Amino acid sequence: MCLCGAALWLFVASAMDHAASKFPLPRVKEPVIPNRIAHLTDFGAVGDGKTLNTEAFAKAIASLTQQGGGKLVVPPGLWLSGPIRLQSNIDLHLEAGALLQFTPDYKQYPLVVLETKGEKEVASISPISGENLENVAITGHGIIDGAGDAWRPVKKSKQTEMQWKTLTKSGGVTDESGNTWWPSREAMEGEKLLRQLEKAGSFKLEDYEPAHQTLRPKLLKLTNCRRVLLEGVTFQNPPNWTLNPKLCEDVTIRNVTVHNEWWAQNSDALDLESCRNVNLRGSNFDAGDDGICLKSGKDAAGRRIGIPTENVWVEDCIVYHAHGGVTIGSEMSGGVRNIYVDNCLFMGTDIGLRFKSTRGRGGIVEKIYIHNVRMTDIAAEAIGFTMFYGGQAPLDVDGNSANVDQKSVPASEETPQFRDIYIEDVICRGARTAVVLQGLPEMPIRGIHLRNVSLTAETGMVWIDAENITLDHVEIANHKGPVLTVFDTRKAVIDHLTYTAGVEAAVKLEGAANSGIVITNTDLKAAAKDVILANGAIADALQVK
């Protein structure tokens, strides 16, 4: 079916207005916890911030489990602990004034071999973990601190001079360049050993022990669990990612706070990994990496497992500092689909709406509906798609993006795809770039639809290797460069595009592969130049009606 002009926009509006009917999500089932209460202090715990309560937590959870489950109440206090293993039918409930402080002694988190559907990895056990559980919850108004500063490296570029001096005087070591601090020499040198062991295919834990501190665990890792609830609690200072439900079903995350320092390496706030039926609502995130992130495995292993993240509602959330507000990828090899984002606020993220992947991943990201998002002070793109993600942050220390090689290679199962993504009623006030769509020469980004979008940015929109792009009532207020720069893009409909008068150009076409670009109801004469042709671009690629 070919849709053009008004018919296309009727379709887009219908898709946005009736997203729920296009993929009717099942009701997310919340855990049912038995009405039984145990208090941590009944098992010998002491909340003085110096007594290690690992055994008390284990005894309390075991006692409740033997009785069929219930709520474990952690009262106000400073509760020092080693790793906690959750069990089915347990609600770990932290009362207001309770701080669950995990010990900074990495040796308390033993190395284990994790196996997920045939894929193995060696890791340090997480501060809080659970596998193959049903009806599991962490609730209350307390705080959980992962002692991540005892594990993580820190980059000098992310510290003030005073912070860096204080950090380096506290102990640890710096690398040869003097630009990265590590908590120990073993942690710094462990990466090389890990690469050697992974290449050799070794899973002997004793071989990995010298690199123990380099194997930084996720703060909360739940694997293959059903009916999960996280509510009201603040999570902070993780060794690695903060919240990582993986292969979980029926996940509710409500009124949760994640508070991490912006320099905290890899401290994603939330990583939903190959999960289905998720309701994320009313939560606040501040992170040193991505904020709300949807993933589904990496490369061949992710494709082989082949379980997508799907049926996810994200509503009424705030993201402060993060590499991305809502991010999909880059580990999306199992696919991501049926995602609805509504009424979210991003303030100070590097990128607002962030989509990232790269060759080798494979996987399909599709049927994404984003509505009613507001952004301020975005460092890079308000809306950014890249198929050349290489693991780097959106900006380097000088505020520049990385260059990419845009030579075509044959498409295969390793080629990722982004398609059928609808973005509506979005406002951004302050970004470096309004929109970047960067596909692959062998696999364009397809079916990106923007409607009722208003973006204030230093530079405008850039499309590279894109196809079937639609804009309806989009405002771009940029003061540098063209409003829209187009490379190798095919089949685009632009209706009611507005911009700041006097900018360099309304449209710049580059390259000979552009075709089928139609602009309607748009005054191109308000710019210094209406259309610029460069690098072999032809005027026939653009029709103005």
LINMOZI-V41332 format. One record per residue. RES is the residue in one letter. PHI is phi in degrees with one decimal (* if undefined). PSI is psi in whole degrees, 0 to 359 (NA if undefined). BURIAL is I if it has 16 or more other ideal C-beta (glycine too) atoms within 10 Angstrom, else O. Layout:
res = (RES & RES)
phi = (PHI & PHI)
psi = (PSI & PSI)
burial = (BURIAL & BURIAL)
//
This chain:
res = (M & C & L & C & G & A & A & L & W & L & F & V & A & S & A & M & D & H & A & A & S & K & F & P & L & P & R & V & K & E & P & V & I & P & N & R & I & A & H & L & T & D & F & G & A & V & G & D & G & K & T & L & N & T & E & A & F & A & K & A & I & A & S & L & T & Q & Q & G & G & G & K & L & V & V & P & P & G & L & W & L & S & G & P & I & R & L & Q & S & N & I & D & L & H & L & E & A & G & A & L & L & Q & F & T & P & D & Y & K & Q & Y & P & L & V & V & L & E & T & K & G & E & K & E & V & A & S & I & S & P & I & S & G & E & N & L & E & N & V & A & I & T & G & H & G & I & I & D & G & A & G & D & A & W & R & P & V & K & K & S & K & Q & T & E & M & Q & W & K & T & L & T & K & S & G & G & V & T & D & E & S & G & N & T & W & W & P & S & R & E & A & M & E & G & E & K & L & L & R & Q & L & E & K & A & G & S & F & K & L & E & D & Y & E & P & A & H & Q & T & L & R & P & K & L & L & K & L & T & N & C & R & R & V & L & L & E & G & V & T & F & Q & N & P & P & N & W & T & L & N & P & K & L & C & E & D & V & T & I & R & N & V & T & V & H & N & E & W & W & A & Q & N & S & D & A & L & D & L & E & S & C & R & N & V & N & L & R & G & S & N & F & D & A & G & D & D & G & I & C & L & K & S & G & K & D & A & A & G & R & R & I & G & I & P & T & E & N & V & W & V & E & D & C & I & V & Y & H & A & H & G & G & V & T & I & G & S & E & M & S & G & G & V & R & N & I & Y & V & D & N & C & L & F & M & G & T & D & I & G & L & R & F & K & S & T & R & G & R & G & G & I & V & E & K & I & Y & I & H & N & V & R & M & T & D & I & A & A & E & A & I & G & F & T & M & F & Y & G & G & Q & A & P & L & D & V & D & G & N & S & A & N & V & D & Q & K & S & V & P & A & S & E & E & T & P & Q & F & R & D & I & Y & I & E & D & V & I & C & R & G & A & R & T & A & V & V & L & Q & G & L & P & E & M & P & I & R & G & I & H & L & R & N & V & S & L & T & A & E & T & G & M & V & W & I & D & A & E & N & I & T & L & D & H & V & E & I & A & N & H & K & G & P & V & L & T & V & F & D & T & R & K & A & V & I & D & H & L & T & Y & T & A & G & V & E & A & A & V & K & L & E & G & A & A & N & S & G & I & V & I & T & N & T & D & L & K & A & A & A & K & D & V & I & L & A & N & G & A & I & A & D & A & L & Q & V & K)
phi = (* & -103.8 & -116.4 & -134.8 & 53.4 & -61.4 & -62.8 & -62.7 & -71.7 & -64.2 & -65.2 & -62.4 & -61.0 & -62.5 & -62.9 & -73.1 & -71.0 & -126.4 & -58.7 & -62.7 & -74.3 & -78.4 & -142.4 & -60.6 & -80.0 & -68.5 & -61.9 & -74.6 & -83.8 & -92.4 & -65.9 & -110.5 & -103.4 & -56.2 & -81.2 & -139.5 & -123.8 & -127.7 & -108.0 & -56.3 & -67.1 & -71.8 & -116.7 & 87.2 & -74.6 & -128.4 & -95.3 & -104.1 & 79.4 & -130.9 & -83.0 & -81.3 & -107.1 & -55.9 & -65.9 & -64.0 & -62.0 & -62.5 & -64.6 & -65.6 & -67.2 & -63.9 & -63.6 & -63.9 & -62.9 & -62.6 & -93.7 & 101.0 & 107.3 & 157.1 & -101.9 & -98.4 & -91.4 & -105.6 & -78.0 & -54.3 & 154.8 & -106.0 & -105.3 & -81.1 & -155.0 & -88.8 & -62.0 & -118.3 & -101.8 & -77.3 & -132.1 & -61.8 & 65.5 & -119.6 & -113.6 & -83.4 & -113.4 & -100.9 & -72.3 & -56.0 & 95.2 & -95.5 & -116.4 & -89.5 & -104.0 & -78.1 & -65.6 & -78.4 & -76.5 & -63.5 & -70.3 & -75.5 & -112.4 & -61.8 & -73.0 & -140.1 & -97.7 & -92.6 & -121.9 & -123.6 & 48.7 & 93.1 & -95.3 & -108.8 & -153.4 & -97.5 & -148.8 & -79.8 & -62.3 & -72.5 & -52.8 & -127.1 & -145.7 & -164.9 & -131.6 & 56.2 & -105.4 & -130.9 & 58.0 & -133.5 & -144.6 & -128.1 & -135.1 & 116.9 & -133.1 & -89.6 & -125.3 & -118.7 & -114.3 & -88.7 & 55.3 & -66.4 & -66.0 & -83.7 & -114.6 & -83.1 & -74.2 & -133.1 & -89.1 & -58.8 & -64.2 & -101.2 & -121.2 & -73.5 & -59.6 & -66.9 & -61.5 & -65.4 & -63.0 & -64.7 & -63.8 & -68.4 & -77.8 & -76.8 & 129.0 & 74.9 & -139.5 & -113.0 & -74.4 & -60.6 & -74.8 & 76.8 & -103.6 & -134.8 & -99.4 & -125.0 & -68.4 & -159.9 & -65.3 & -61.9 & -64.8 & -67.6 & -86.1 & -67.6 & -61.4 & -63.4 & -63.8 & -60.9 & -61.2 & -65.9 & -67.9 & -65.0 & -64.3 & -78.3 & 73.8 & -82.1 & -126.1 & -78.4 & -62.8 & -65.0 & -68.6 & -87.4 & -56.1 & -61.2 & -105.8 & -52.2 & -70.0 & -78.0 & -85.5 & -74.1 & -82.9 & -70.6 & -64.3 & -125.5 & -126.7 & -115.2 & -121.6 & 55.9 & -109.3 & -122.9 & 58.9 & -114.1 & -130.7 & -118.4 & -146.9 & 82.2 & -84.5 & -101.5 & -112.4 & -152.6 & 56.8 & -81.6 & -66.1 & -140.6 & -58.7 & -90.2 & -114.9 & -137.3 & -72.2 & -129.9 & 57.2 & -102.2 & -131.8 & 62.1 & -114.4 & -116.5 & -123.9 & -135.9 & 55.4 & -97.4 & -120.2 & -118.1 & -126.7 & -124.6 & -66.3 & -69.5 & -90.6 & -70.6 & -61.9 & 61.7 & -88.2 & -48.8 & -75.3 & -138.9 & -122.1 & -85.7 & -121.6 & 53.1 & -108.0 & -134.5 & 62.9 & -128.4 & -122.9 & -109.7 & -145.3 & 60.8 & -114.2 & -118.2 & -132.7 & -142.5 & -144.7 & -90.6 & -142.4 & -65.7 & -83.3 & -101.2 & -126.3 & -111.3 & -134.5 & -160.1 & 95.6 & -120.8 & 57.1 & -59.4 & -64.3 & -64.3 & -69.6 & -67.3 & -65.8 & 64.6 & -108.7 & -78.2 & -86.7 & -150.7 & 59.2 & -121.6 & -109.9 & -119.1 & -137.5 & 57.7 & -111.5 & -121.0 & -121.8 & -91.7 & -68.5 & -172.7 & -67.9 & -147.9 & -67.9 & -109.7 & -123.6 & -118.8 & 104.1 & -81.8 & -80.8 & -132.9 & -68.4 & -87.2 & 96.5 & -137.4 & -155.9 & 57.6 & -118.5 & -127.1 & -117.7 & -144.2 & 56.4 & -120.6 & -129.1 & -117.5 & -131.4 & 89.2 & -74.9 & -65.2 & -127.0 & -78.5 & -95.9 & -119.9 & -122.1 & -143.4 & -160.3 & -161.1 & -57.1 & 101.9 & -73.6 & 69.0 & 87.7 & -123.9 & -107.3 & -155.6 & 56.5 & -110.5 & -121.6 & -121.2 & -140.7 & 62.2 & -114.9 & -122.6 & -138.6 & -139.7 & 53.6 & -89.7 & -71.6 & -118.7 & -90.2 & -65.8 & -129.2 & -133.7 & -118.0 & -140.2 & -104.0 & -118.4 & -65.0 & -118.5 & 95.0 & -87.2 & -65.9 & -58.1 & -129.4 & -83.5 & -65.4 & -96.7 & 81.7 & -105.8 & -91.2 & -76.6 & -78.2 & -130.4 & -91.2 & -102.2 & -74.7 & -76.5 & -131.0 & -62.5 & -72.3 & -155.8 & -64.1 & -85.5 & -89.0 & -75.5 & -137.5 & -119.6 & -158.2 & 54.9 & -124.1 & -116.6 & -124.5 & -138.5 & 55.4 & -120.5 & -125.3 & -133.5 & -119.0 & 108.2 & -150.3 & -73.0 & -133.3 & -70.3 & -143.0 & -128.5 & -116.0 & -125.6 & -87.8 & -101.6 & -57.4 & -87.9 & -150.2 & -62.4 & -71.0 & -123.6 & 67.1 & -99.7 & -124.4 & -114.6 & -139.9 & 54.2 & -119.5 & -130.2 & -128.7 & -103.9 & -151.3 & -65.2 & -121.2 & -88.6 & -100.7 & -130.5 & -116.5 & -133.7 & 52.4 & -128.4 & -153.1 & 56.5 & -103.5 & -131.8 & -123.6 & -135.9 & 53.5 & -108.4 & -114.1 & -120.3 & -104.5 & -113.3 & -120.5 & -127.3 & 68.4 & -69.5 & -67.6 & -135.6 & -113.3 & -123.1 & -116.7 & 45.8 & -117.2 & -126.5 & 60.0 & -132.6 & -120.5 & -119.7 & -127.1 & 57.4 & -90.0 & -121.4 & -160.1 & -77.4 & -62.1 & 90.0 & -66.4 & -53.2 & -160.3 & -74.5 & -137.3 & -123.2 & -100.5 & -127.0 & 89.6 & -89.2 & -92.4 & -67.2 & -163.9 & 65.9 & -98.1 & -118.7 & -118.8 & -130.5 & 52.0 & -137.9 & -89.8 & -80.1 & -80.8 & -73.2 & -88.3 & -58.9 & -132.9 & -76.3 & -135.5 & -112.5 & -107.3 & -145.6 & 53.7 & 86.3 & -66.1 & -115.7 & -63.9 & -67.1 & -68.5 & -121.8 & -116.7 & -111.6 & -118.2)
psi = (130 & 125 & 131 & 155 & 230 & 323 & 321 & 315 & 333 & 320 & 315 & 314 & 318 & 320 & 319 & 316 & 336 & 42 & 320 & 324 & 338 & 333 & 83 & 111 & 139 & 154 & 131 & 121 & 128 & 156 & 149 & 111 & 131 & 147 & 72 & 136 & 135 & 147 & 135 & 324 & 342 & 351 & 25 & 10 & 147 & 124 & 54 & 2 & 2 & 340 & 128 & 120 & 22 & 313 & 323 & 318 & 316 & 316 & 319 & 316 & 320 & 319 & 314 & 320 & 319 & 333 & 3 & 2 & 175 & 194 & 126 & 112 & 125 & 110 & 175 & 138 & 175 & 104 & 99 & 136 & 157 & 196 & 145 & 127 & 118 & 162 & 167 & 148 & 30 & 134 & 111 & 108 & 116 & 117 & 159 & 133 & 358 & 129 & 113 & 103 & 113 & 144 & 142 & 357 & 103 & 338 & 346 & 351 & 86 & 152 & 142 & 159 & 114 & 131 & 124 & 105 & 47 & 347 & 127 & 150 & 153 & 133 & 160 & 139 & 141 & 153 & 317 & 129 & 163 & 140 & 137 & 45 & 162 & 142 & 78 & 138 & 150 & 116 & 175 & 203 & 20 & 189 & 140 & 120 & 124 & 4 & 35 & 337 & 345 & 353 & 322 & 145 & 161 & 133 & 134 & 325 & 344 & 10 & 152 & 166 & 318 & 318 & 318 & 318 & 318 & 318 & 311 & 333 & 344 & 348 & 195 & 190 & 160 & 155 & 179 & 326 & 342 & 12 & 350 & 131 & 141 & 149 & 341 & 163 & 324 & 319 & 320 & 318 & 353 & 332 & 319 & 317 & 319 & 318 & 320 & 316 & 320 & 320 & 323 & 348 & 25 & 140 & 22 & 118 & 326 & 332 & 330 & 346 & 320 & 340 & 18 & 311 & 342 & 337 & 76 & 125 & 159 & 147 & 310 & 117 & 115 & 125 & 127 & 48 & 155 & 138 & 81 & 137 & 126 & 122 & 127 & 341 & 152 & 129 & 138 & 161 & 57 & 154 & 327 & 227 & 158 & 295 & 123 & 78 & 130 & 129 & 35 & 156 & 140 & 75 & 125 & 124 & 114 & 127 & 40 & 149 & 134 & 124 & 104 & 149 & 149 & 340 & 1 & 111 & 129 & 22 & 55 & 142 & 307 & 125 & 103 & 117 & 111 & 46 & 155 & 148 & 79 & 136 & 111 & 121 & 142 & 33 & 154 & 136 & 138 & 119 & 162 & 1 & 213 & 152 & 276 & 113 & 133 & 125 & 171 & 40 & 161 & 126 & 218 & 320 & 317 & 322 & 323 & 316 & 315 & 34 & 115 & 162 & 125 & 159 & 64 & 128 & 126 & 118 & 142 & 43 & 154 & 133 & 125 & 236 & 136 & 160 & 330 & 144 & 288 & 125 & 137 & 122 & 189 & 345 & 87 & 34 & 337 & 356 & 154 & 130 & 160 & 64 & 133 & 122 & 129 & 138 & 60 & 156 & 126 & 128 & 105 & 15 & 157 & 312 & 146 & 280 & 114 & 122 & 124 & 141 & 184 & 165 & 142 & 337 & 311 & 194 & 155 & 129 & 122 & 163 & 60 & 126 & 116 & 127 & 137 & 59 & 137 & 141 & 149 & 151 & 54 & 126 & 324 & 247 & 140 & 315 & 119 & 126 & 130 & 136 & 12 & 28 & 131 & 16 & 356 & 161 & 162 & 328 & 144 & 184 & 341 & 6 & 18 & 153 & 157 & 146 & 153 & 155 & 118 & 27 & 142 & 147 & 162 & 137 & 147 & 188 & 345 & 0 & 119 & 161 & 137 & 129 & 158 & 66 & 125 & 122 & 119 & 146 & 61 & 136 & 135 & 129 & 93 & 99 & 160 & 317 & 140 & 301 & 137 & 124 & 110 & 95 & 190 & 148 & 325 & 350 & 88 & 153 & 130 & 144 & 49 & 124 & 121 & 130 & 132 & 58 & 133 & 117 & 128 & 121 & 163 & 313 & 166 & 224 & 145 & 126 & 129 & 122 & 65 & 160 & 143 & 58 & 137 & 137 & 134 & 117 & 60 & 132 & 126 & 113 & 85 & 156 & 1 & 141 & 185 & 160 & 317 & 124 & 129 & 123 & 127 & 53 & 139 & 141 & 84 & 139 & 121 & 117 & 128 & 58 & 127 & 156 & 175 & 128 & 143 & 1 & 166 & 313 & 152 & 313 & 138 & 120 & 129 & 136 & 157 & 356 & 357 & 143 & 154 & 35 & 121 & 129 & 128 & 154 & 43 & 132 & 101 & 348 & 352 & 343 & 164 & 322 & 142 & 307 & 133 & 132 & 132 & 153 & 47 & 5 & 147 & 146 & 330 & 346 & 343 & 130 & 130 & 122 & NA)
burial = (O & O & O & O & O & O & O & I & I & O & O & I & I & O & I & I & O & O & I & O & O & I & O & O & I & O & O & I & O & I & I & O & I & O & O & O & O & I & O & I & I & O & I & O & I & I & I & O & O & O & O & O & I & I & O & I & I & I & I & I & I & O & O & I & O & O & O & O & I & I & I & I & I & I & I & O & I & I & I & I & I & I & I & I & I & I & I & I & I & I & I & I & I & I & O & O & O & I & I & I & I & I & I & I & O & I & O & I & I & O & I & I & O & I & O & I & O & O & O & O & O & I & I & I & I & I & I & I & I & I & O & O & I & I & I & I & I & I & I & I & I & I & I & I & I & I & I & I & I & I & I & I & I & I & O & I & O & I & I & O & O & O & O & I & O & O & I & I & O & O & O & I & O & I & O & O & O & O & O & I & I & I & I & I & O & I & I & I & I & I & O & O & I & I & O & O & I & O & O & O & O & O & O & O & O & O & O & I & I & O & I & I & I & I & I & I & I & I & I & I & I & I & I & I & I & I & I & I & I & I & I & I & I & I & I & I & I & I & I & I & I & I & I & I & I & I & I & I & I & I & I & I & I & I & O & I & I & I & I & I & I & I & I & I & I & I & I & I & I & I & I & I & I & I & I & I & I & I & I & I & I & O & I & I & I & I & I & I & I & I & I & I & I & I & I & I & I & I & I & O & I & I & I & O & I & O & I & I & I & I & I & I & I & I & I & O & I & I & I & I & I & I & I & I & I & I & I & I & I & I & I & I & I & I & I & I & I & I & I & I & I & I & O & I & I & I & I & I & I & I & I & I & I & I & I & I & I & I & I & O & I & I & I & I & I & I & I & I & I & I & I & I & I & I & I & I & O & I & I & I & I & I & I & I & I & I & I & I & I & O & O & O & I & I & I & O & O & O & O & O & I & O & O & O & O & O & O & O & O & O & O & O & O & I & I & I & I & I & I & I & I & I & I & I & I & I & I & I & O & I & I & I & I & I & I & I & I & I & I & I & O & O & I & I & I & I & I & I & I & I & I & I & I & I & I & I & I & O & I & I & I & I & I & I & I & I & I & I & I & I & I & I & I & I & I & I & I & I & O & O & I & I & I & I & I & I & I & I & I & I & I & I & I & I & I & I & I & I & I & O & O & O & I & I & I & I & I & I & I & I & I & O & O & I & O & O & I & I & I & O & O & I & O & I & O & O & I & O & O & I & I & I & O & O & O & O & I & O & O & O & I & I & O & O & O)
//
